[in-house]
């Protein structure tokens, strides 16, 4: 079991941006707004996941679970103000407890249900896009759920569920041509998260014809 120690300098811009859009959307459009909200979160998770997968492939690495949550990708890093406890971090299994989350702190003060919706939709979309659609994700606990004292994210990428070609993309020992080489990761920071989130909300809200306050926030050139 290990913890990340990459430094701590909390940033809540992303959390604030998400909850501002979510609150405005649900207030103005109620049920239709909740549907659009979840669609936008899934789109955001998939977009970030594909970005991670593309980065790993370009770096000559395999797209398994081992590095899916590194350096601010997928979950907030300690430099964002998170406290994470790694239970297992391998190619096929990824178990992590998030003891403190800067996003949850903001969302619980405003509307924990909307924050919980983010966690429910984002993690499956992200992990599947970053690794393989056959990956499995379980959110056993979340800090946005009343009574839970930490988040528990469990991810599985089982070789037996995948084809030979899929395994070759994800696992070094399944690719006879794979050559291990040095590589350097690139962090996913708050500004990048905010830019992608706004783009996803604009796309979903335009498609749904919901051009109210939430759309205006997502279209604002200044990160809130």
C-alpha positions, 0 to 999 in steps of 0.5 A: 500500500502506498501514497502519492507524494507529488506535493500539495497546492489545492485547486478547486477551479474544476470543482467550482466550474462543474457545480456552477454548471450543474446547479444552473442546469438542474434549476432551469431544466429540471429532469431534462437538465439531469439527463443532459448533465449525466450525458455531459459527464460521460462525454467528459470521462470518455474524452479524458480517457481517450486523451490518456490512451492516446498519450500512453500509446504515443509514449510506447506504453500499454493501455492497462490500469497501472498508470490510469490514475497517475499524475492527476489523470482520472482522479485528483492528485495530492498537488490538487489537495487530495489524500490517496491511499493505494491498495493495489496498482497493477496492470489488471487491478487498480484499487484506491481509497481517496481519503480527502478530495478537493472536488467532494469538499466543494460539491458537498457544500453545494449539492452532494447529489450532483457531485455523486452523479459526477462520480457515478458517470465519470469513472466508468467512462474514463477507465473504459476509454483509457484502457478497454471497453471491457474494463469493470469499475466499482464505486464502493464508497464515495465522499459525496454519499452520506455516511461514507468517510472515503471514496473506494474505487476498484477497477478490473481489466481481466484478460479472459474477457478480452480478445488476443488483439485487445490483450496485445494493446493492453499488456506487454507480455501479450505483445511479442513485438513490445520493447520496454523503453524509458518514458515521461508522464505528462500531468493533467492539470486543473486548467486542462480539466476545465477546458475539456469539461466546458467543451463537453457541456457546450456540445451536449447543451447545444444538442439538447437546445438548452442554451440558458445560464449553464450554457453561458457558464460553459461558454465563458472564456474565463475559467470560473 
